Amino acid sequence: MKALKLLTLLVASLFTASAALAQEAPGLDDRINQAFADLTGPFVSFIFAPFPGTGFPWIVGWLVVAATVFTLYFAFVQFRFFGHSISLVKGDYSDPNDAGEVSHFQALATALSGTVGLGNIAGVAVAIGIGGPGATFWMIVAGLLGMASKFTECTLGVKYRNEYEDGTVSGGPMYYMSKGFAELGLPGGKILAVLFSIFCILGALGGGNMFQANQAHQQIAGIVGDYPGWITGLVFAGIVFAVIVGGLKSIARVTEKVVPFMGVMYVLAALVIILMHADQIGWAFGQIFAGAFTGLGVAGGMVGALIQGFRRAAFSNEAGVGSAAIAHSAVRTKEPITEGFVSLLEPFIDTVVICTMTALVIIITQQLIVDPATGNYMLNEAGNAIATVDGNSGVSLTSAAFGSAFSWFPFVLAIAVVLFAFSTMISWSYYGLKAWTYLFGEGQTKELVFKIIFCIFVVIGAAANLGPVIDFSDAAIFAMAVVNVFALYFLMKVVRQELASYAARLQSGEIRKFEH
């Protein structure tokens, strides 16, 4: 512990010195950013490149096609077993003697805390600002399809996990790629696993860490006034370290409290505003359905609405990315398929419920400017997005929509953003850690090294100008999806066998509820 305190002091001194240096050499930041952008630009451009002649990124198509294939292959499993999924989360079928570290509910909360976040607040506003209300419809469709992708990857995560004598487990795509491919006699599993792990570590340090710290600092600075970002970074790094040093059980205890609290807080705030404009609800849904198929004059028309909706859903719920399979692998169960059922609730909560709530608030409070003559939405001066009241976009558009009902709602939203950022960081620290231990081996010292690196990046994220770093880490997260979905196509028959076996035993009464 003494060594740890010394290290914390060293890190603090380091960033105090670097902050002073940055003030003396303001151009240094820009030069580093430019060098990083030049180095990583081609990779970022490739991952987010659109199909020729469209604005539709191929990576979004990759995820939506996979989600559709899994939905059809498993005969709409996300609807057939929805009720059973809820029973599992409630603990009705949980045997406390099963191997694993966390309950179904804790695994769901941990994975949700990695996906519910700024995408639900700022991302939805961006999608509607460009694609109009119709983007909401396609977002919901993609969310419903994505439930089947989560089901597939999380079932495999539990089936091929490593269970250790001390009760801890390690699982996720890197394990089902290496072990699953070997079991089926397929080559290349180890290579896929190493590639996935590298992308996962990069994504965890960037999009799952630095971006969150950066956005949290901006929200806090927006309320209390401007101050150095490294101060926010040090505070966050201290809190994050205190949570993650205790391992997944510690993370799960925090997320099972924070995620429901912030989710309920955000949804309640949205519901209050929707109910205040109850007479507008029918009109708002009319705008969503009409916009989905006509575009209502927005940039790109119906295709623009579809692209934005699918893109936001893919970026928001991470179905097919493989990250959630790491959290769900640690669940206490001897039936891998049960965690597939639990995980399919994630895209429903994240995209179908929370993203739709955000969209309804923006539409109902009439932040988007309508042309009274045509009934279509007016475009901004650049012609690439819908004109909004006060010219807001992104998180400021959502904030303005909430603030139009109650002047103090933007403060509630700011607290939600900070909580979302914190919970996303602690979840991604676990994803990154499991990828790290897959590459470098298990062990307390190796784990501590990654946790310290992760916390250092929290400080960097809050203090730095991050444009190119975020672009690169976002690309790394979606590169995880390229590798993961490729593997899922080869392994999905294993999931179908598990599903058939479990469904038969559930129907015969062999699998029954536990008395708690």
C-alpha positions, 0 to 999 in steps of 0.5 A: 500500500505504501508503494501505491501511495507513492505512485499516486503522489508521483502521478499527481506531481507528474500531471501538475508539472505537465499542466504547468508545462502546457501553459508555457508551451500551448502549441505542444498540444496541437503538434502532438495531436497533429502527429497522432492524427497523421499516424492513425488517420488511415485506420480511422478512415477505413473503419468509418468509411461509407459504402460508395455513393452513400453516407452509410458507414460499412461498419454499421452495415456489418453490425446491422446485417449480423443482428438480422442474421442472428434474429432469423437464425434463432427464430426471434429469440429476443421476443420468445424469451423476453419474459424468461429473461426478466425472471432470470434477472430477478433471480428466480432461477439462480442457484447460489452454488453455481460458479461465477463472481456476480449475479445475473442482475449485477452482470446486466448492470455492469454491462449496461453501465458500459453502454448507457451513457453519452450516446443516449444523451448527445448521440440521439440528439445528433441523430435526430438533428441530422435524420429528423424524428424518423431516425428514432424509428430506425434506431428502435428497429436496430435496437430490437435486432441487436438483442439477438447479437448480444444473446449470441456473444454473451452465451458464448462468453459464459460457455468458453470462460476460464474458471479459477480455483479462487472463484474468479473467472475470465471470459469474453470473445478472446476465450470463445475465439481461441477455445471455440475455434479449437473445439470445432477444429477451425484454424485462426482462433488464437490470431482473432483473439489476440487482435480482439484483445489489442483493439479492446485495450485501445478502446478501453483506454480511449473511448471507454476512459479518456473520452468519458473523463473529458466529457465529465470535465466539460460538464462540471466546468460548464456549471462551476466555471473553467478550471484545469482538467487535470484536477477533475482527472485526479479526483476521478482517477482516485475514485475509479482506482478505489473501485476497480482495485477491488476487482469485478465484485467491487465494480458490480456492487457500484454499478448495481447501485449507480446504473439503476439510480441514474437510469431511473433519474434520467427516465423519470426526468424525461417522463415528467416532460413528456407528461407535461406535453401529453397532448403532443405525444400522438403528434410526436409518434406521428412525426417518428413514423412519417419521418421514418418513411418520408424523411419529412424534408430532412437532409438525406430524406428517408435514407438519411433518417435510416442511416442516422437511426442505425448508426446511433443504435450501433454506437449506443448499445454496442451489440456485436462489439463483444464488450458485454460478453466480458462482463456477462462471462463472470455471472454465477450460472452453470447454464451459458444460455441463461446469460444470453437471455439476460444480456438481450435486455441490454439493447432493449433498455439502452436503445428502445427505452432510454434513446427513445425517451431522449428522442421524444423529449427533443421532439415534444418540446419542439426544439426542431424548427418546422416550416409552417407553410409545408409542415417539413423541417427547416434545414440550417444554413449549411443545409446538413442538419435541421435548424434548432431553437438557439442553434443547439446540437448534441448534448446542448440540444438535449439539455435545452429540451430538458431545460425548456420544462424546468430551468434546473433540469440541465443541472440534473442532466449534468449530474447524469452525464458525470455518473454515466461517464464514471460508470462507463469508465469502471466497466471498460476498465474491466473489459480492458483488464480481461483483454490485458490478462489474456495477452500477458497472463493472470496475476495480481501484479499484472492486473495492478499494472493495467489498473494504474495505467488506466487511471493515468489515462483518466487524468490525461483524458480530462486534461488533454485536447482529444480529437484524434485520440477519440477518433482512433479509440472509437475506431478500435472499439468498432474494429473489435466488432469486425473480429467479433462478428466474424467469429460469431458466424462460425460459432452460432451453431454452438449457441443453437445447440445450447438453446435447443437443450435449455428450451427442452429442459425448461419445457419439461420442468427439469429447469425450475425456479429456486426458492430463496 
